[in-house]
Amino acid sequence: MNKRILHLSCHYVFFAAVLLISFCLSGCSCGSSSKEKSYYIGIDPTFYPLGFGKKEKNVYGFTRELLLEMTEHLNARFFVVKANWDNLFEGLEANKYQAVFSARYPYIFMKDKYNYSNIMLNTGYALTVRKNEKARSLEDMQEKLVGYIRGEESINLLEKYPDIIVKIYDSMPLLLADVNNGFLDGALVQVIKGTSFVNNL
């Protein structure tokens, strides 16, 4: 039996309103009914592995507000159950809740096991270039030097463009400083974390 995942994107960069999806959990109908249904939603407030830092509370608040909006539009009530990132899916398997907010990459083996909603928040990766550059996508970066942070899943996107020359960094400030100083043609960075640095350059 498949479980429902309310998905925080760590892969794509676009927004799709969860209110527009058919939020029907395993064996449950979400159609209009005089009796209000209750659902428990597992959530890791740290949203590992995204690492929002000081913005963690903002994202957590966003998910709570989203559930309140869904309550008004659907004949259902949603209760948040906090869980650690390393046992979030164990709680789903044990039926402690019927769905989870997850920031984990939706690998094929996970898609075979879980149902994913549309992506609900822009948390993916974006190409960052100097302001006067014409490049707007990875397609424009063929045979150019693009940096990324070691260990991040941005490498999954870069591997789709074998003509891009890549350089690994351990620090986002150093990575973006090298873009700003012209040592790199661009960088692939996580949107929310990267925005704070870009605004200061």
C-alpha positions as CSV (number, residue, x, y, z in Angstrom):
1,M,0.0,0.0,0.0
2,N,1.5,3.3,-1.1
3,K,1.9,6.2,1.3
4,R,1.5,9.9,0.4
5,I,4.5,12.2,0.5
6,L,4.0,16.0,0.5
7,H,7.2,16.9,-1.2
8,L,9.6,19.7,-0.6
9,S,11.7,19.8,-3.7
10,C,15.4,19.2,-3.4
11,H,15.6,18.4,-7.1
12,Y,13.5,20.8,-9.3
13,V,13.0,24.5,-9.0
14,F,9.3,25.3,-9.5
15,F,6.2,25.7,-7.3
16,A,2.9,23.8,-7.5
17,A,0.1,24.5,-5.1
18,V,-0.7,21.5,-2.9
19,L,-4.3,22.8,-2.7
20,L,-4.7,21.7,-6.3
21,I,-3.7,18.1,-5.9
22,S,-6.2,15.4,-5.0
23,F,-5.0,14.8,-1.4
24,C,-6.4,11.3,-1.1
25,L,-4.4,9.2,1.3
26,S,-4.2,5.4,1.3
27,G,-7.7,4.0,1.4
28,C,-9.3,7.3,2.3
29,S,-11.7,9.5,0.3
30,C,-11.4,13.2,0.3
31,G,-14.7,14.0,-1.2
32,S,-17.2,16.3,0.4
33,S,-18.9,14.7,3.4
34,S,-20.8,15.9,6.4
35,K,-18.2,14.2,8.6
36,E,-14.8,15.8,8.9
37,K,-11.9,13.5,8.5
38,S,-8.6,13.7,10.5
39,Y,-5.2,13.1,9.1
40,Y,-1.8,13.0,10.9
41,I,1.1,14.5,9.0
42,G,4.7,13.6,9.9
43,I,7.2,16.5,9.7
44,D,10.9,17.0,10.4
45,P,11.2,20.6,11.4
46,T,14.8,20.8,10.3
47,F,13.9,19.7,6.8
48,Y,17.1,17.7,6.5
49,P,19.2,17.6,4.2
50,L,18.3,21.2,3.0
51,G,19.8,23.0,6.0
52,F,17.7,26.2,6.1
53,G,19.6,27.6,9.1
54,K,17.9,30.7,10.4
55,K,15.0,30.2,7.9
56,E,14.0,26.9,9.4
57,K,11.2,28.4,11.5
58,N,9.9,30.3,8.4
59,V,9.6,27.1,6.4
60,Y,8.1,25.2,9.3
61,G,5.6,28.0,9.7
62,F,4.8,27.9,6.0
63,T,3.9,24.2,6.1
64,R,1.6,24.8,9.1
65,E,-0.1,27.6,7.3
66,L,-0.5,25.4,4.2
67,L,-2.2,22.8,6.3
68,L,-4.6,25.4,7.7
69,E,-5.5,26.5,4.2
70,M,-6.1,22.9,3.2
71,T,-8.3,22.5,6.2
72,E,-10.5,25.3,4.9
73,H,-10.7,23.9,1.4
74,L,-11.1,20.2,2.2
75,N,-13.4,18.5,4.5
76,A,-10.6,17.4,6.8
77,R,-8.4,18.3,9.7
78,F,-4.6,17.9,9.8
79,F,-2.5,17.3,12.8
80,V,1.3,17.7,12.7
81,V,3.5,15.0,14.3
82,K,7.1,16.1,14.7
83,A,9.8,13.5,13.9
84,N,13.5,13.3,13.5
85,W,14.8,13.2,9.9
86,D,16.3,9.7,10.4
87,N,13.0,8.1,11.5
88,L,10.5,10.2,9.6
89,F,9.7,7.4,7.1
90,E,9.8,4.7,9.8
91,G,6.9,6.5,11.4
92,L,5.1,6.5,8.1
93,E,5.7,2.7,7.7
94,A,4.4,2.2,11.3
95,N,1.2,4.2,10.5
96,K,1.9,6.8,13.1
97,Y,0.8,9.3,10.4
98,Q,-0.7,9.0,7.0
99,A,1.7,11.4,5.1
100,V,4.9,13.3,5.6
101,F,6.5,16.5,4.5
102,S,9.8,15.4,3.0
103,A,12.8,17.1,1.5
104,R,14.5,13.8,0.5
105,Y,15.3,13.3,-3.2
106,P,12.6,11.1,-4.8
107,Y,14.8,8.3,-6.1
108,I,13.2,5.7,-8.3
109,F,13.2,3.1,-5.5
110,M,11.2,5.5,-3.3
111,K,8.7,6.3,-6.0
112,D,8.0,2.6,-6.2
113,K,7.1,2.6,-2.6
114,Y,5.5,6.1,-2.0
115,N,3.1,8.4,-3.8
116,Y,4.4,12.0,-4.1
117,S,2.4,15.1,-4.4
118,N,3.3,18.0,-6.6
119,I,6.2,20.0,-5.3
120,M,5.1,22.6,-2.7
121,L,8.1,24.9,-2.2
122,N,11.0,26.1,-4.3
123,T,13.9,24.6,-2.5
124,G,15.9,23.2,-5.4
125,Y,19.0,24.4,-7.2
126,A,19.5,27.4,-9.3
127,L,22.2,28.5,-11.7
128,T,23.9,31.7,-10.4
129,V,25.9,33.9,-12.7
130,R,27.2,37.4,-12.7
131,K,24.6,40.1,-13.4
132,N,25.9,41.0,-16.9
133,E,26.0,37.3,-18.1
134,K,23.5,36.2,-20.7
135,A,23.4,32.6,-19.5
136,R,20.0,31.6,-18.0
137,S,20.2,27.8,-17.8
138,L,22.6,24.9,-17.7
139,E,22.1,24.5,-21.5
140,D,23.9,27.9,-21.8
141,M,26.9,26.7,-19.8
142,Q,28.4,24.2,-22.3
143,E,32.2,24.1,-22.0
144,K,32.1,26.7,-19.2
145,L,33.3,26.3,-15.6
146,V,30.5,25.8,-13.1
147,G,31.1,25.2,-9.3
148,Y,29.0,23.3,-6.9
149,I,29.1,22.3,-3.2
150,R,30.6,19.0,-2.3
151,G,28.0,16.4,-1.2
152,E,25.0,18.2,-2.6
153,E,22.6,16.6,-5.0
154,S,23.2,19.4,-7.5
155,I,25.7,17.0,-9.0
156,N,22.8,15.0,-10.3
157,L,21.8,17.9,-12.4
158,L,25.3,18.7,-13.6
159,E,25.9,15.1,-14.7
160,K,23.2,15.6,-17.3
161,Y,25.5,18.1,-19.1
162,P,28.8,16.3,-19.7
163,D,30.2,19.3,-21.6
164,I,30.1,21.5,-18.5
165,I,33.4,21.7,-16.7
166,V,32.8,21.3,-12.9
167,K,34.7,22.5,-9.9
168,I,34.0,21.3,-6.3
169,Y,33.8,23.7,-3.4
170,D,33.3,23.1,0.4
171,S,32.1,26.6,1.1
172,M,29.2,28.6,-0.5
173,P,30.7,32.0,0.3
174,L,33.9,31.0,-1.5
175,L,32.0,29.5,-4.4
176,L,29.8,32.6,-4.9
177,A,32.8,34.9,-4.4
178,D,34.6,33.1,-7.2
179,V,31.6,33.6,-9.5
180,N,31.5,37.3,-8.5
181,N,35.2,37.7,-9.2
182,G,35.1,36.0,-12.5
183,F,37.0,32.8,-11.6
184,L,33.9,30.8,-12.3
185,D,31.3,31.2,-15.1
186,G,28.6,30.1,-12.7
187,A,27.5,28.1,-9.7
188,L,24.7,25.7,-9.0
189,V,23.4,26.5,-5.5
190,Q,20.5,25.7,-3.3
191,V,17.9,28.4,-3.9
192,I,17.0,29.5,-0.3
193,K,20.6,29.4,1.1
194,G,22.1,30.9,-2.0
195,T,19.7,33.9,-2.1
196,S,21.0,35.3,1.2
197,F,24.6,35.3,-0.1
198,V,23.7,36.7,-3.5
199,N,21.8,39.6,-2.0
200,N,25.0,40.6,-0.2
201,L,27.2,40.6,-3.3
